[in-house]
Amino acid sequence: MDQLDILKSKWQSQTSDVPNYSKEQLRGLLAKKSSSIVKWLLIIAIIEFAVFAVLGFFSHGLNVERNTIAIIGKPFYYGSIILHYAAILVFIYLFYQNYRNISTVQPTRSLMNKILKTRRTMKWYIWYNLIYMMLVTMIVAVLTIEHDPNIVKLSQTQEFMEHPTLFYFMMLGAFFVVTLAMCVVLFLIYQVIYGVLLRRLKRNYNELKRMEI
């Protein structure tokens, strides 16, 4: 049982020999716990951004990256990366704003709204990453099927020359299945990393809601 549970149980079953705990004390503790949760959401998002930025830096110049740039072109490759990093920085800024807002002293109803806003922002962040991965990977898949020398050579074999459309959709389907599997894995990772914190935020919101009734 954590500090909030102890304080809440004493508040709900107050007797003459137990100090009185007000709603303000419970609300203050909930605000403190919510602020700590949002701070960790911010820290994890920054770490995630830094890790992928470092991996991208060290992968620059590798054969795989050079081949990818040659196939899809520099404008799309670097443009998509810049837009993605810009979007992530915007989300980090929003997380920081949420952290500042929840950290300030405010009425219960306002705190509840800030918690809901934080949960929405995190859900948007998760879905943005999943949609970005799916969309960009499928665009790369289309360009790869059309321009990759090995795939083009395979499509010109006797087995596939008579059915070019079938070959195209078979390759596209294979890319889609692999990408979908990657998105599912990423979603599960997010559920483990961010899901726990979001559920704690929801619990705090429900506690505040009960106090308002």
N, C-alpha and C positions, 0 to 999 in steps of 0.2 A: 504494500500500500504506500503510495507516494505522498508527498506533503499536501497536495490538493485533496486527495481522498480523505486524509486524516482531518484536515480542516473542515471539509464539507460534512463529514460524519458528525463532528462535534457541533457544527452549526445546526444540523438537522435534528439533533437530539440534545439540545441544550437543557441543562438543569441549573439549579441555583448554585451548585458548587463548581460549575464549569464556566469559565470566562465566556462572555458573549462574543460571538464572531458575527460581524455584520456582512451584508451583501457586498459592501464596498471592499472588505478584505478579501472575499472570495473573488470578486471581479478583478482586484489588483493582482492576485496570484495567477488567475487565468490569463491576464494581459501579459504578465511576465513570462509565463510558460509559452504563450503564443509567440511572443517576440523572440524567444530562444529558438523555437521551431523555424520561424521565418529566417532567422540568421543562418541556421544550418542549411536551409534551402538555397540561400544566397551563396554560401561558402561552397557547397557542392556544385552549383552551377558554374562558379568561377573556376573550380578545379577541373570540371569537365571541359570547359572552354580552353583552359591552359594545356591540358593533356592533348587534345586534338590539334591545337595549334603547334605544339612541339612535334607531334608525330608528322604533321603536314610539312613542317620545316625540314625534318630529317629525311623525309621521303622524297624531297625535291631533288631531282636529278637522277633518280633511280630509273632503270630501264622500263619498269611498268608504268611509271608516271610519264616518261617521255613518249612511250607508245600510245598512251591514252590521249595525250595532248596532240600527237600527230593525227589521231583518228578523229577526235571531236573538235579540234581547233582551239587555239589559245583564247580567243574572246569568250567562248562559252565556258571553258575550263576555269579560267581565272575569274571571270565575271560571276559565275555561280558560287565560287568560294568566297569572294568578297561580299556578295549579298548575304550569304549564309552567316559569315562572321558578324556582319553588321546587324543582322536580325538577332543573333545571340547576345550581342552587346546591348541591344534595346531591351531584351528580356532581363538581362542582369540589372540594368538600370531600374526596370519596373520592380524587380525583387527588392532592390535597395530602397526604393520609395515605399514599398509595402512594409519593409522592416522599420523604417523611420516612422511611418504612420501608426503602426501597432505599438511602437515603443512609447508613444506619447500618452499622457493621461487624457482620458476621454470618457464620455458616457457609455453605458453598456451597449445601447443600440448601435452607436457609432463603431464600437469595437467589433460587434458582430458583423457589421457591413464590411469592415476592413478584413476580417478573417475570410468572409465569402469571396471578396475581391482577390485575396492572395491565392485561394484555392483555384479560382477561375484562371488566374494568370499562369499558375503552374500547369494546369491542364492544357491551356493553349500552348505552352512551351513544349510539353510532351507531344501533342498532336502535330505541332509545327515540325518537329524533328522527324517524326514518322512520315508525314506527307512529303517533306523535303527529300528524304532518302528515297521514297518510292518514286516520286516524280522525276528527280534528277537521274536516278539509276535507269529508269525506263527510257529516258531521252538518250542517255549514253548507250543503252542497249540498241536502240534503233540505229544510231550513227555507227555503232560497232558492226552490226550486221551488214550494213551497206558499204562500209569502207575498210574493215579489217581484212588484210590480205589473206590470212589463213581461212577466215570464214567465206570470203569470196571464192577462194580456191576450192573449198569444200562444196560450195553451191554449184560449181561448174563440173562436178563429177557426174558420171553417167547416171548414178543413182538418183540425183536430185535435179539434173538439168531439165527433165521432163515435167517436174512439179515444182517450179520456183516459188509459187505462192505457198504451197504446203511447207516447203523448207523454211521460208521466211517466218511463218507463224509458229512452226516448231521451235525455232531458235528464240523467237520472241517469248513464247510460252515458257521455255526453259529459264530465260532471264527473269521472267515474272515470278516463277515459283521460287527461285533462289532469293530474289529481292524480298518477296513476301515472307519467306522464312527468316531473313535477316531482320525485318521489321518486327516480326513476332518476338524474336529473341531480344531485340532492343526494348520492346514494350514490356517484356517480363523483367528486364533489368531495371527499367524505370519504376515498375511497380514495387520492386524490392527496395530500391534506393529512395525514391520520392514517395512511394505509396504509404510507407509507415508514417512518415512525417505528415502527410496529408490526412491520414486517418486520425492522427492525434489532434490536428487542427480542427477536424470535424467534431471530435469529442469535446474540445473546448467550446466550440460554437454551440453544441447541444446543451452543455452545462449553462452557458450564458442565457440560452433561450428558455431553459426551465426556470432560471432565476427571474426572468422577465414576466413569466406567467403569474 
